[in-house]
Amino acid sequence: MSIFLIDYENVNVEGFNGLSNCTENDYIKIFYTKGAETLTFGLHRRLSESKSKIEYYKVENGSKNALDFQLSSYLGYLISSNPNEKYYIVSKDKGYEILTNFWQKYKNLNCQISLVSDLSLKNEQEEKNKLKQSIKGALSDTNYSDLVNDIFVLIEKYKTKQGIYNALVKNYEQKKGSEIYKKIKPLLTDKKGA
C-alpha cells in the first residue's frame, strides 16, 4: 500500500501522471486551496475511474505555506497511526525535502517517505539531472559545452520555446544563441510553442 499526499496547488493536473498505475490498495489524499479548486473534465474522469481510495482536503490558506503546513501535519498524524507504510508527497516544492529528511532520521520507523513530482513516482531532481545530461550531450560537438548550467537555468526560467530562444539570443548574441537553440530544441518537449 502507498499513501500519496498531493499538493494540488503546486502540481495541478501534472501531478496525476501515473494515476492509472495506482491500485485499490493505494490512498490518494488531495490537498487544495480556494485558489486551486478546479479540475479538468479529463482529470475528473480519471479520478472517478481510479481504483484507489481518494480523499479531498480543502485547506485554509490565510498565510504563506499554509497548505504545506497542513499537509505536513497530516503526514505526521498518518505516520503515528500507520508507521509501516510508504508515503509519497507529490509536489515540486523542495521545502518538503526538509520534512522527508526529518522522518528518515528515525530508523526505528519502518515507513518510507519520498518527495515525487507525480504519481508515476518521478523524482524532480533526477529529471533535472537527466535534462542537464541531455543538454551536455546535445552540445558535446560544439564549443558551448561549458555553458550547460547557464542554459539549464534559462530552460527552467522560461515556459515557452520562444522565451528560451529570445533569452539565448540576448545572452549569447544572434549567431551563437541560434546555434545553441537548434541543438537543444529537441529537448524542449514540455515547453509551449513550435
C-alpha positions in Angstrom: 0.0 0.0 0.0 1.1 3.5 -0.8 -0.3 6.8 0.5 0.1 9.8 -1.7 -0.3 13.3 -0.3 -0.8 15.7 -3.2 0.0 19.4 -3.1 -2.5 20.2 -5.8 -1.8 23.9 -5.6 1.8 23.1 -6.6 1.4 20.2 -9.2 -2.1 20.7 -10.6 -3.1 18.2 -13.3 0.5 17.1 -14.0 0.8 15.6 -10.5 -1.7 12.9 -11.5 0.6 11.5 -14.2 0.8 7.8 -13.4 -2.7 7.6 -11.8 -3.5 4.5 -13.9 -0.7 2.7 -12.1 -2.3 3.1 -8.7 -4.2 0.2 -7.2 -7.1 -0.4 -4.9 -4.6 -0.6 -2.1 -3.4 2.9 -2.6 -4.7 6.1 -0.9 -4.6 9.4 -2.7 -5.1 12.5 -0.5 -5.5 15.7 -2.4 -4.8 18.9 -0.6 -6.0 22.1 -2.3 -6.9 25.7 -1.5 -9.6 28.0 -2.7 -7.2 29.3 -5.4 -6.8 25.9 -6.8 -10.1 24.1 -6.5 -10.9 23.3 -10.2 -10.4 20.1 -12.0 -10.4 19.5 -15.8 -13.1 17.1 -17.1 -10.3 14.7 -18.1 -8.8 14.6 -14.6 -12.2 14.3 -13.0 -12.9 11.3 -15.3 -9.5 9.7 -14.5 -10.1 10.2 -10.7 -13.6 8.7 -11.0 -12.3 5.6 -12.8 -9.3 5.1 -10.5 -9.3 2.0 -8.2 -7.6 4.0 -5.5 -9.2 5.5 -2.5 -9.3 9.2 -3.0 -9.9 11.9 -0.4 -10.0 15.7 -0.8 -8.8 18.2 1.8 -9.7 21.8 1.2 -7.3 23.7 3.4 -7.4 27.3 4.8 -4.7 29.4 3.3 -4.6 32.6 5.4 -0.8 32.7 5.4 2.2 31.7 3.3 2.8 28.0 3.1 -0.5 27.2 4.9 -1.2 24.2 2.7 2.4 22.9 3.2 2.0 23.1 7.0 -1.4 21.3 7.0 -0.2 18.6 4.6 2.9 18.1 6.8 0.9 18.0 10.0 -1.4 15.4 8.4 1.5 13.3 7.3 2.8 13.2 10.9 -0.7 12.0 12.1 -0.7 9.3 9.4 2.8 8.1 10.3 1.8 7.8 14.0 -1.2 5.8 13.0 0.5 3.7 10.3 4.3 3.7 10.8 5.0 0.8 8.4 3.6 2.4 5.1 5.1 4.0 2.1 4.3 7.7 1.9 4.8 10.0 -1.1 4.5 13.8 -1.1 3.6 14.8 -4.6 5.0 18.3 -5.1 7.7 20.2 -6.8 8.2 22.3 -3.7 11.7 21.5 -2.5 10.7 22.7 1.0 9.3 19.2 1.6 12.8 17.8 1.4 13.4 19.0 5.0 10.3 17.0 6.1 11.4 13.8 4.3 14.9 14.2 5.7 13.5 14.7 9.2 11.5 11.5 9.1 14.3 9.4 7.6 16.4 10.1 10.7 14.1 7.9 12.8 15.4 4.5 12.0 13.0 2.8 14.3 10.2 3.7 11.9 9.7 1.3 9.0 7.9 3.9 6.9 9.3 5.2 3.6 8.8 8.9 2.8 9.7 10.3 -0.6 9.2 13.5 -2.5 8.0 12.9 -6.0 6.6 15.2 -8.7 3.7 12.9 -9.8 2.0 9.6 -9.2 4.4 7.8 -11.5 6.9 8.4 -8.7 9.1 10.7 -10.9 11.7 12.4 -8.9 12.1 16.1 -9.9 15.8 16.2 -9.1 16.5 13.1 -11.2 14.6 14.7 -14.1 16.6 17.9 -13.8 19.9 15.9 -13.8 18.7 13.9 -16.9 17.9 17.2 -18.7 21.4 18.6 -17.8 23.0 15.5 -19.2 20.9 15.7 -22.4 21.9 19.4 -22.8 25.6 18.3 -22.3 25.1 15.6 -25.0 23.4 18.0 -27.4 26.3 20.4 -27.1 29.1 17.9 -27.0 30.2 18.6 -30.6 30.2 22.4 -30.1 32.3 24.9 -28.2 29.4 25.6 -25.9 29.6 22.5 -23.6 30.9 24.8 -20.7 27.5 26.6 -20.8 25.3 23.7 -19.8 24.4 25.1 -16.3 23.6 28.6 -17.7 21.5 27.1 -20.5 19.7 24.9 -18.0 18.8 27.9 -15.9 17.3 29.6 -18.9 15.3 26.5 -19.8 14.0 26.4 -16.2 13.1 30.1 -16.2 11.0 30.3 -19.4 7.8 28.4 -20.2 7.9 28.7 -23.9 10.4 27.8 -26.7 10.2 31.4 -27.9 11.1 32.7 -24.5 14.1 30.3 -24.3 15.2 31.3 -27.8 15.0 35.0 -27.0 17.0 34.6 -23.8 19.7 32.6 -25.6 20.0 35.3 -28.3 20.0 38.1 -25.7 22.7 36.3 -23.6 24.9 35.0 -26.4 24.1 37.2 -29.4 22.2 36.1 -32.5 24.6 33.6 -34.1 25.7 31.8 -31.0 22.2 31.8 -29.4 20.6 30.4 -32.6 23.2 27.6 -32.8 22.6 26.6 -29.2 18.8 26.7 -29.7 19.0 24.4 -32.7 20.9 21.9 -30.7 18.7 21.9 -27.6 15.3 22.4 -29.3 14.5 18.7 -29.5 14.9 18.5 -25.7 12.2 21.1 -25.1 9.2 18.8 -25.4 7.5 20.1 -22.3 7.7 23.7 -23.5 4.9 25.5 -25.4 5.4 26.7 -28.9 6.7 25.4 -32.2 
